[in-house]
Amino acid sequence: MPAKDTRTTSSDRISTVRGDIDADALGMTLTHEHLFVWNPEFHRNFPALWDSAAGVERAAQQLESAYELGIRTIVDLTVLGQGRDPQLIAQVAEKTRVNIVLATGIYALDGLPQIVRYRGPGEILDMPDPLVDLLESDIRDGIAGTKSKASLVKFACEDQEPGPTLRRVAAAVAEVHRRTGVPVVVHTDPERPNALLALDLLGKHGVDAGDVVLAHAGDIADTGYLREVAGSGAYIGCDRFGMVMVPEEQRVSNVLELVAQGHLRQLLLSHDCASFIDHFPEEVRQSMMPDWSYDHLPLRVIPALRRAGLTDGELTALFEDNPRRLLTGRGPADPEAPHAG
């Protein structure tokens, strides 16, 4: 296999919506969030469903509230299939001091969209996968004609047995990673644990576990399986704080247990929160998940972790050192590069 290509910019510079910043300027970072998760086709045809201008204002206000609590950067992991809209995101970025880092990738749970379904390896039009060049262009050239370059590549894995769509997407993402060096984020299913399946699929294409984030794996209830996943060396996404699907006590306990087992450098804490998500009405969301917000970790979870014995140094590792290492392409096992302060 050819050697991995180097990144398109210095590994100590990170692309954000407002422009490149030094990695040391990331500060306290939430590594798995969203601004808007929606179906643009529905909303264009039924514009009364959502006021996007009001949505931009609300998102900026929510980020500013998080900024006042110490959050300096979020990674927006909204990709194709989830309604990524770089123009709306840019409007938010103009109204907040929080840095916004973007991703590329494809979220396909029920088969690929028609535009690429019939073109690719083994398809009706048997050809190199067009997904690879498209996703790579987000990283090398910028997203949708903007100067914002993607810093991660993501796909979704909810299967327990890999079907043709999952195999094809994993192969495409692995090739994008090989060409660019950006880390891979996999949406996994902690209720039907399949994180090791995702790692196996990527590993068959030469992706090292240390370059992979297993999103939502921190919600795995089977502690034996969770230890096995952590033992792989991949980053573990403890990234659904504030969601109702798992008791917060379990999430806190999993973090503490993984830290105690020596996996501190692999953990990435976040909320998987969206300022607007059209999957259910806003009043239902507020009723079901009142704590699902960008400020939940600094307001409630970090104090709980402190009370449980985590030190300031360990909290800095979780929210600053680990995200910086991820976004500069240094896996959990890599030594820290010198940085200011």
Disulfide bonds with the S-S distance in Angstrom:
none
